[in-house]
Amino acid sequence: MELSEVSKEVKLKIADLALTHIKKVIANPEVKTDGDNFDYWNSYKLEDGNYVDYNIYCGDDFCRVKQDGSGEYEYTDSSEWSFGLSLYGVNPPTDDNKYHEINTDDAEYIFTYRNGEVEWEK
């Protein structure tokens, strides 16, 4: 399934899932989710059985090395964090590959989220 075939309604549903995840992580960076809180991947199942994969990524600005020489990391102020949402097409199983496979050549950037503001990609 190519992303160009995915409805705007589905893309907005995925965006809503992403915003929920982002706000949960901002409220508690240690919250238990089903993936990496700052590089989160998941799939959204479409009505026809195909999938869209999505990635919620926060840049390296969410933590820094402590200045106490311990080598440990600490979270920065969450108002400095910037998250992005990207969607990816998923190829259905074939005779040669029995699994769904992400198609990184079929990608769409949806938004950037920073300090409570969403900047939608045009």
C-alpha positions in Angstrom: 0.0 0.0 0.0 1.4 3.4 -1.0 0.9 6.4 1.3 -0.7 8.3 -1.5 -3.6 5.9 -1.3 -4.1 6.4 2.5 -6.9 8.8 3.4 -6.3 12.1 5.2 -8.7 10.7 7.9 -6.4 7.8 8.6 -3.3 10.1 8.7 -5.1 12.3 11.2 -5.9 9.3 13.4 -2.3 8.4 13.4 -1.3 12.0 14.2 -3.7 11.8 17.2 -2.1 8.6 18.4 1.3 10.3 18.0 0.2 13.4 20.0 -1.1 11.2 22.8 2.2 9.4 22.9 4.2 12.7 22.9 2.2 14.3 25.6 2.5 11.2 27.8 6.3 11.1 27.4 6.6 14.8 28.1 4.6 14.4 31.3 6.8 11.4 32.4 9.8 10.5 30.3 10.1 7.2 32.2 6.5 6.2 31.4 6.2 2.6 30.2 5.1 2.3 26.6 5.3 -0.5 24.2 8.4 0.9 22.5 11.2 3.5 22.8 9.7 6.7 24.2 11.9 8.9 22.1 12.2 6.8 18.9 8.8 5.1 18.8 7.7 2.8 16.0 4.3 1.2 15.5 1.9 0.1 12.8 -1.6 1.2 12.0 -3.9 -1.5 10.5 -6.1 -0.3 7.7 -9.6 -1.6 7.0 -8.3 -3.6 3.9 -5.7 -5.5 6.0 -2.8 -3.4 4.8 -0.6 -1.3 7.2 0.9 2.1 7.6 4.0 2.3 9.8 4.8 5.4 11.8 7.7 6.8 13.7 7.6 9.4 16.5 11.2 10.7 16.9 12.6 13.1 19.4 16.0 14.6 18.5 19.0 14.4 20.8 17.8 17.4 22.7 15.9 15.4 25.3 19.0 14.6 27.4 22.6 15.5 28.1 25.5 14.1 30.0 25.5 15.1 33.6 28.3 17.6 34.5 29.3 15.6 37.6 31.7 13.3 35.8 29.5 10.2 36.3 28.9 9.7 32.6 25.2 9.4 33.3 22.5 11.3 31.4 19.8 13.6 32.6 16.7 14.9 30.9 16.7 18.5 29.6 13.8 20.8 30.1 10.9 19.3 28.1 10.1 22.7 26.6 13.3 22.3 24.5 12.2 18.9 23.1 11.2 18.6 19.5 9.3 15.6 18.2 8.5 14.6 14.6 6.0 12.2 13.1 6.7 10.3 9.9 4.6 7.7 8.1 5.9 4.9 5.9 4.2 2.7 3.4 4.2 -1.1 4.1 4.5 -3.7 1.4 2.3 -6.7 1.8 3.7 -10.2 2.0 4.8 -11.9 -1.3 5.7 -15.4 -2.4 9.4 -14.6 -1.6 8.7 -12.8 1.7 5.9 -13.9 4.0 6.1 -10.8 6.2 4.9 -7.2 5.8 7.9 -5.0 5.0 8.3 -1.3 5.6 9.0 0.7 2.5 11.3 3.6 3.6 11.2 5.0 0.0 7.5 5.7 0.6 7.6 8.2 3.4 5.7 11.3 4.5 6.6 13.8 7.2 3.5 14.9 9.0 4.4 17.3 11.8 6.9 18.7 14.3 5.8 19.2 17.9 7.6 21.5 20.2 6.6 23.2 23.4 2.9 22.5 23.0 2.8 23.7 19.3 2.2 21.5 16.3 3.7 22.6 13.0 2.0 20.6 10.2 4.0 19.8 7.1 2.5 21.3 4.0 
